[in-house]
Amino acid sequence: MSIPLGDVPIPERVLALARGAALTPVWENGIGGLTFRTDDGRFVKWGPRHLEASMAAEAERMGWASTWITVPRVLAQGEDRTHEWLVTAALPGRSAVDPHWIARPEIAVRAVGSALRALHDALPPERCPWGWGVTARLANAAERGFAVPERLHDPPSIDRLVVCHGDACVPNTLLDDTGRGIAHVDLAALGTADRWADIAVASMSTEWNYGPGYEDLLIEAYGVEPDRERLAYYRDLWDAT
């Protein structure tokens, strides 16, 4: 996943959804999906249909989570035979990987860690209709043809069951100008699981975005001591699925 560089062809569907607004590409994911910002306060996501998670699932999850946390408001969602799209209202704040925060990694990492803890504390697992636990993730991986190593079929016991973000990589937290986490985006995989499933990925992603040395800082900001066994397991599960 990265910020697109150079000229990015704009799909016809995105042009139609923009309704004449100017478009700026802001993100490209690993399966060819694109996200554009409009000049009238919207974001347009477009990409190929994918078995891991869908934009319809994301829209449904954002609607549910909005009762307790700040997430983008869904304006439109749809799909055709090969692609899907999602239009949301822009939120204030900047991604934790905005150049402003890349230059201030300690502030950003602490904000992401504390914001992840706030998400876990706010969302009620007993009321969440979706699961993101190991069994569900292994089944999804099998459906997509992934051969997951046998050792990953024996997970650690659950430390604390929460509603996980499902893709808690640092770009998916928005920060205000003071360096406080204020919102979460990309919630297509949101569901109940051990909190370490999110903590492992969030802390691991600090190295991808800020360089080495920040993993334990995020965990400290979350408010727990590093659990090396669970961190290793859930990172390996992330890589395998």
matplotlib code that plots the C-alpha trace (Angstrom):
import matplotlib.pyplot as plt

x = [0.0, 1.4, 0.7, 0.4, 3.2, 3.0, -0.1, -2.9, -5.6, -9.0, -11.6, -14.8, -16.8, -14.8, -15.3, -19.0, -19.1, -17.0, -19.9, -17.5, -15.4, -11.6, -9.9, -6.6, -5.2, -4.2, -3.8, -3.2, -3.5, -1.9, -4.7, -5.0, -7.6, -7.4, -8.6, -9.2, -10.0, -12.4, -12.2, -15.7, -15.0, -15.4, -13.3, -13.9, -12.6, -12.6, -11.1, -11.5, -13.9, -11.9, -12.7, -10.7, -13.0, -15.5, -16.6, -20.1, -18.8, -16.9, -19.9, -22.0, -19.3, -18.8, -22.5, -22.5, -19.3, -20.4, -22.5, -19.4, -16.4, -15.7, -15.6, -16.3, -20.0, -21.0, -22.5, -22.7, -21.6, -22.0, -20.5, -20.6, -19.4, -15.7, -15.3, -16.8, -16.8, -17.4, -17.9, -17.5, -17.5, -14.1, -13.2, -10.9, -7.4, -4.6, -3.5, -0.7, 1.5, 0.9, 4.4, 3.7, 3.6, 6.3, 8.6, 7.3, 7.2, 7.2, 4.1, 2.3, 3.2, 2.0, -1.2, -1.9, -1.3, -3.6, -6.3, -6.2, -6.8, -9.7, -11.3, -11.0, -12.4, -15.3, -16.7, -18.8, -17.8, -21.0, -23.0, -20.7, -22.2, -18.9, -15.9, -12.3, -10.9, -8.4, -11.1, -12.8, -9.5, -8.2, -11.5, -11.3, -7.7, -8.7, -11.5, -8.9, -6.6, -3.9, -2.0, -1.6, 1.2, -0.2, 1.4, -0.9, -3.9, -3.0, -3.3, -2.5, -5.4, -7.3, -6.0, -8.9, -11.7, -12.5, -13.9, -10.7, -10.1, -9.0, -6.4, -4.8, -1.8, -0.8, -2.2, -5.7, -5.7, -6.4, -4.7, -5.6, -3.1, -2.1, -1.2, -4.2, -5.9, -9.4, -10.9, -10.4, -10.8, -10.7, -12.9, -13.8, -12.5, -13.8, -14.8, -14.3, -10.9, -8.1, -6.8, -3.3, -4.4, -4.6, -1.7, 0.6, -0.2, -0.3, 3.1, 4.6, 3.5, 5.4, 8.6, 7.1, 6.1, 8.6, 11.5, 12.8, 12.6, 9.0, 7.1, 7.3, 6.6, 3.2, 2.5, 3.5, 1.1, -1.6, -1.0, 0.2, 3.5, 4.7, 3.5, 6.1, 4.3, 1.1, 2.9, 4.8, 1.8, -0.5, 2.2, 2.8, -1.0, -1.2, 1.6, 0.1, -3.4]
y = [0.0, 3.4, 7.0, 7.0, 8.7, 10.2, 10.2, 7.9, 7.0, 7.7, 4.9, 5.9, 4.9, 7.2, 10.1, 9.5, 9.4, 12.6, 14.5, 17.1, 17.5, 17.6, 14.4, 13.8, 10.2, 9.6, 5.9, 2.7, -0.8, -4.0, -5.4, -2.4, -0.4, 3.4, 6.1, 9.6, 12.8, 15.2, 19.0, 19.1, 17.1, 13.4, 10.3, 7.8, 4.3, 2.0, -1.4, -5.0, -7.2, -9.3, -12.2, -11.0, -8.0, -5.9, -2.3, -3.4, -5.0, -1.8, 0.4, -1.9, -2.0, 1.8, 2.3, 0.0, 1.4, 5.0, 4.6, 4.5, 5.9, 8.4, 6.8, 8.2, 8.7, 6.6, 8.6, 5.8, 2.2, -0.1, -2.8, -4.3, -7.7, -7.0, -3.9, -2.1, 1.5, 3.5, 7.2, 8.7, 12.2, 13.5, 13.8, 16.4, 15.4, 13.7, 10.1, 9.1, 8.6, 12.1, 13.7, 16.0, 12.9, 10.9, 13.8, 13.4, 9.6, 9.5, 11.7, 9.7, 6.3, 7.2, 8.6, 5.5, 3.3, 5.2, 5.5, 1.8, 1.3, 3.8, 1.8, -1.5, 0.1, 1.8, -0.9, -3.6, -7.1, -8.6, -6.5, -7.0, -9.2, -10.1, -12.2, -11.7, -14.5, -17.1, -19.6, -17.0, -15.8, -19.3, -20.1, -16.9, -17.8, -21.3, -19.8, -17.7, -20.6, -19.8, -22.7, -21.5, -23.3, -25.9, -24.3, -21.3, -23.5, -23.6, -20.0, -18.7, -18.4, -15.1, -12.4, -10.0, -10.3, -6.9, -5.6, -5.4, -2.9, -5.7, -3.6, -1.5, -0.5, 3.0, 4.7, 3.9, 6.3, 10.0, 12.5, 16.1, 18.9, 18.4, 14.7, 13.1, 10.2, 11.2, 8.7, 5.3, 4.3, 1.1, -1.0, -3.7, -6.5, -5.2, -8.0, -9.6, -11.1, -11.1, -7.5, -8.8, -9.4, -5.7, -4.7, -7.0, -5.6, -1.9, -2.2, -4.2, -1.5, 1.2, -0.2, -0.1, 3.5, 5.2, 2.8, 0.5, 1.2, 2.2, -1.1, -1.2, 2.6, 1.9, -1.0, 1.3, 3.9, 1.3, 0.6, -3.0, -4.8, -6.5, -10.1, -11.6, -14.9, -13.3, -10.7, -13.3, -15.5, -12.7, -11.2, -14.6, -15.1, -11.7, -12.6, -16.0, -14.8]
z = [0.0, -0.9, -2.0, -5.8, -7.6, -11.1, -13.3, -12.2, -14.7, -13.3, -13.8, -15.5, -12.4, -10.2, -12.6, -12.5, -8.7, -8.5, -10.3, -11.7, -8.6, -9.0, -8.0, -6.3, -5.9, -2.3, -1.9, -3.8, -2.2, -3.0, -5.3, -7.5, -5.5, -5.6, -3.3, -4.5, -2.5, -4.1, -3.8, -2.3, 0.9, -0.1, -0.6, -3.4, -3.1, -6.1, -6.7, -7.8, -5.9, -3.4, -1.1, 1.9, 2.5, 0.6, 0.5, 1.2, 4.4, 5.2, 4.8, 7.1, 9.7, 9.7, 10.2, 13.2, 14.7, 14.3, 17.4, 19.6, 17.6, 14.9, 11.4, 7.9, 7.0, 4.0, 1.1, -1.5, -2.1, -5.0, -7.2, -10.6, -11.9, -11.4, -9.2, -6.2, -4.9, -1.7, -1.2, 2.2, 3.7, 4.5, 8.2, 9.8, 10.5, 8.6, 8.3, 10.7, 7.6, 6.2, 5.6, 8.6, 10.9, 9.1, 10.2, 13.8, 14.3, 18.1, 18.4, 15.6, 17.0, 20.5, 19.1, 17.1, 20.1, 22.4, 19.7, 19.2, 22.9, 22.8, 19.9, 21.8, 25.0, 23.2, 20.9, 22.7, 21.6, 23.0, 20.5, 17.5, 14.8, 13.1, 14.0, 13.1, 15.2, 14.1, 13.0, 10.7, 9.3, 8.6, 6.8, 4.7, 3.8, 2.7, 0.6, -1.2, -1.7, 0.9, 2.5, 6.1, 8.0, 10.4, 13.5, 13.0, 13.5, 17.2, 18.5, 21.9, 24.4, 24.2, 26.4, 26.0, 23.5, 21.9, 18.6, 16.5, 13.7, 11.4, 9.6, 12.3, 10.3, 11.2, 8.0, 9.1, 12.1, 11.6, 13.9, 14.6, 14.5, 18.1, 17.5, 19.0, 17.3, 16.4, 13.9, 12.2, 8.5, 6.4, 8.7, 6.2, 8.5, 11.8, 14.1, 17.5, 18.2, 20.8, 21.1, 20.3, 16.7, 16.2, 18.5, 16.6, 13.2, 14.4, 16.1, 13.2, 10.7, 12.5, 10.9, 7.4, 7.8, 10.2, 10.3, 13.1, 16.8, 17.3, 17.8, 21.6, 21.8, 20.2, 22.7, 25.6, 24.4, 24.1, 27.8, 28.0, 28.3, 25.1, 24.9, 22.7, 22.1, 21.0, 18.9, 17.0, 16.4, 15.2, 13.0, 11.4, 10.9, 9.2, 6.8, 6.1, 5.4]

ax = plt.figure().add_subplot(projection="3d")
ax.plot(x, y, z, "-o")
ax.set_aspect("equal")
plt.show()
